């Protein structure tokens, strides 16, 4: 929070100094001869300004983390843009996409050695694949003159999420080795029978959201602004069933079989207020 406030103060101070110079050059415009405000037919693109705020804050708190970068790693980072249908109305869209594939490997002792040697190992592999998409669009209305512009309007969004996990084991289940050495936490004993996870399909979600927003933009230079928006919205999300698959040795079929453990899904309805799409928005118009 202190970084955000410091960034706003410094940007406003810089903009004020720039304004004084341009007003001397042309008293009829706060930016000299160039109109700072977007017009009909203009596009814009924006992202979260917090990485720059952190850089400025770190300069004053004597840390070494002073690199500048457009950091889109955070959970709430989004890319958003606008197209102006008129000078005071725009259609807008935003996209949040999180795609993550993580693989962890663990070494365990190899089974069925003639002379057991703990230094002879095989690898168990765990791979998690998760996807989250939020795609939104709406209409924005604008009111104001000069540097400070008020914005308000509404948006609708589509939400999709899914997580799945797969397991690959170095020691196979066989008739002679029905409970092989396996990474701790991947296996269990169920009714006296050894079994282990082979796949997890979890957290498939579909949802919709509606929200109204209101905020301000402050133009620090021609066609460049910083701003913040606050929202009142509602999300409805349906969680689909989850299914875990276990593998085990079946003495009747004399082979490796699998069973499924199913967890029923549900629904969630969330009403929220907040800051949607980043703490401080940095917008470029062209």
Buried (B, 14 or more C-beta within 10 A) or exposed (E): EEBBEBBBEBBBEEBEEBBEEBBEEEEEBBBBEEEBBBEEEBEBEBBBBBBBBBBBBBEEEEEEEEEEEEBBEEEBBBBBBBBBEEEBEBBBBBBBEBEEEEEEEBEBBBBEEEEEEEEEBBBBBBBBBBBBBBBBBBEBBBEEEEBEBEBBBBBEBEBBBBBBBBBEBBBEBEEEBBBBBBBEEBBEEEEEBBBBBBBBBBBBBBBEBBBBBEBBBBBBBBBBBBBBBEBBBEBBBBBBEBBBBBBBBBEEEEEBBEEEEEEEEEEEEEEEEEBBBBBBBBBBBE
